[in-house]
Amino acid sequence: MPNKEYPYYFIKLGTLYYVNVSYKDVKKKEIASYEFTHDESVVFPFDTESIVKQMADECGGHIIVKSLICI
């Protein structure tokens, strides 16, 4: 059986990688807060390209594509 390759996506903003987002309602206005890190080992990976594109557009980052090879 051949190896199967699965893409996964990170968001990068300058030298930082996306970790998390939280939303709050402040006086009936939704505000988003994004967390970033320099440490790639704690980065949150996305498995759906459309979701990561939306998040990258919201925070101003760009998408990094990596592959996971399953044996």
N, C-alpha and C positions, 0 to 999 in steps of 0.2 A: 504494500500500500504506500503511495507517495506521501511525502510530507505536505501538510496544508498550511498555507500562509494566511494570517489574519491581520488586517491593518488596524492600528489604533492611533489615536490622535492626541496631541498635546497642544496647549495654547502657550505661545511665548510672546512676551512683551519686553523688548530690549534684551537684557540678560536674565530676565526673570521668567519663571514658569508659573502658570495658573495652578492654584491649589483648591480654592473654594469660593463660593459666592453665598451671601446671605441677603435677604430682603427684609426691609422694615417699613412699616407704615408710620410716617411722621406727619401728623396733621392732615391725614387722608391723602398723602402723596407717597407713592412707593419709591423707596430709595434702595439702591443696590450697593453692596460693599464687597469688593473683590480682594482675595488674599493671594499673594504671590510669594515665591521662594527662589533662591539661587540653587537649592539642592534638588537635582533631578530625581533623586530616589524617593521623594515624597510627593511628586507631581501626580495630579489626578488625571488618569487616562480616560478618554472617551472612546466608545466603540461605534458611535453613529456619527457620520460625517455632517449631517444636517444640524444636529444639536451643537457640535463643536463650532460650526460656522456661525451659528447664531450667537454663541457665547463670545467668540472672537470678535464679532462685529460690535457687541455690546461693550467690551472692555478695551477695544482698540488693538488687540493682539493679532498675531498671525498663526496659522496652523502648521504644526510639525507632524509629519506622518512617519510612523515607525511600523515595523512588522514583527509579529510573533509567529514563530514557526512551530507548529505542533507535529510531533512525531507519532 
